[in-house]
Amino acid sequence: MSTQPMRKTAETNPQITPAAIDAVSIVKPITAQIDTTNKPLRDCVLSAFKNYYNHLDGSEPTDVMELFESQAKAAAIEATMNYTRGNQSKAAKVMGISRGTLRKLLKKYDLV
């Protein structure tokens, strides 16, 4: 997944610093090396956050919940779209949202 959605968030939300976004971009390659097979989602998220905080390189984290929410939503949408083989109607049903809401989120997170 691209860090492009986070860059847009940083541009519209000055509380998310470029350093924080760079730290998040570090999370993906490093967590890709962590075995997440058969681990609860909570453990995977916890590992990602630990990694995020370990790679701030002196930067002060801000608006971490916004960061988490945008990353988690984008990942959930991407995974669900893959699971449903791109079928937006099925994906929306799986996620418990309307197809229109899904389309807005796909655009928001540059997943279309």
C-alpha positions as CSV (number, residue, x, y, z in Angstrom):
1,M,0.0,0.0,0.0
2,S,1.2,3.4,-0.9
3,T,1.9,6.2,1.7
4,Q,0.1,8.6,-0.7
5,P,-3.1,8.8,1.4
6,M,-1.1,9.8,4.5
7,R,0.7,12.5,2.6
8,K,-2.7,14.0,1.7
9,T,-3.7,13.7,5.3
10,A,-0.6,15.6,6.4
11,E,-1.3,18.3,3.9
12,T,-4.8,18.8,5.2
13,N,-4.0,18.1,8.9
14,P,-0.9,20.0,10.1
15,Q,-0.9,18.1,13.3
16,I,0.4,15.0,11.5
17,T,4.0,16.0,10.9
18,P,6.1,14.9,7.9
19,A,8.4,13.1,10.3
20,A,5.5,11.1,11.6
21,I,4.5,10.1,8.1
22,D,8.1,9.1,7.3
23,A,8.1,6.9,10.5
24,V,4.9,5.2,9.3
25,S,6.5,4.6,5.9
26,I,9.2,2.8,7.8
27,V,6.6,0.6,9.5
28,K,5.5,-1.2,6.4
29,P,8.9,-2.7,5.3
30,I,9.9,-3.6,8.8
31,T,6.5,-5.1,9.8
32,A,6.6,-7.1,6.6
33,Q,9.4,-9.0,8.2
34,I,7.4,-9.8,11.3
35,D,5.5,-13.1,11.2
36,T,1.9,-12.2,11.6
37,T,0.6,-15.7,10.6
38,N,-2.2,-16.7,13.0
39,K,-1.7,-13.7,15.3
40,P,-4.7,-11.7,16.5
41,L,-5.2,-8.4,14.7
42,R,-4.5,-6.6,18.0
43,D,-1.0,-8.1,18.2
44,C,-0.2,-7.0,14.7
45,V,-1.4,-3.5,15.4
46,L,0.6,-3.4,18.7
47,S,3.7,-4.5,16.8
48,A,3.2,-1.8,14.2
49,F,2.8,0.9,16.9
50,K,5.8,-0.2,18.8
51,N,7.8,0.0,15.6
52,Y,6.3,3.4,14.8
53,Y,7.4,4.8,18.2
54,N,10.8,3.2,17.9
55,H,11.5,4.9,14.6
56,L,10.4,8.5,15.4
57,D,14.0,9.5,15.6
58,G,13.4,12.3,18.2
59,S,10.2,13.6,16.6
60,E,7.2,14.1,18.9
61,P,4.2,12.1,17.8
62,T,0.9,13.9,17.4
63,D,-2.6,12.9,16.4
64,V,-1.8,9.3,16.6
65,M,-5.5,8.2,16.6
66,E,-6.0,10.0,13.3
67,L,-2.9,8.3,11.9
68,F,-4.2,4.9,13.1
69,E,-7.7,5.4,11.8
70,S,-6.5,6.4,8.3
71,Q,-4.0,3.6,8.1
72,A,-6.4,1.0,9.5
73,K,-9.3,2.0,7.2
74,A,-7.2,2.0,4.1
75,A,-5.8,-1.4,5.0
76,A,-9.2,-2.9,5.8
77,I,-10.7,-1.5,2.5
78,E,-7.7,-2.8,0.5
79,A,-7.9,-6.2,2.0
80,T,-11.6,-6.5,1.6
81,M,-11.5,-5.4,-2.0
82,N,-8.9,-8.1,-2.6
83,Y,-11.0,-10.6,-0.7
84,T,-14.1,-9.8,-2.9
85,R,-11.9,-9.7,-6.0
86,G,-12.8,-6.0,-6.6
87,N,-16.6,-6.4,-6.2
88,Q,-17.6,-3.2,-4.5
89,S,-21.1,-4.4,-3.7
90,K,-19.8,-7.5,-1.9
91,A,-17.0,-5.5,-0.2
92,A,-19.5,-2.9,1.1
93,K,-21.7,-5.7,2.5
94,V,-18.7,-7.4,4.2
95,M,-17.7,-4.1,5.8
96,G,-21.2,-3.1,6.8
97,I,-21.2,0.1,4.9
98,S,-23.1,1.4,1.8
99,R,-21.6,1.0,-1.6
100,G,-21.6,4.8,-1.9
101,T,-19.6,5.2,1.3
102,L,-17.2,2.6,0.0
103,R,-16.7,4.5,-3.2
104,K,-16.0,7.7,-1.3
105,L,-13.4,5.8,0.9
106,L,-11.8,4.2,-2.1
107,K,-11.3,7.7,-3.6
108,K,-10.2,9.2,-0.3
109,Y,-7.4,6.6,0.2
110,D,-6.5,6.4,-3.5
111,L,-7.5,2.8,-3.9
112,V,-9.3,3.2,-7.2
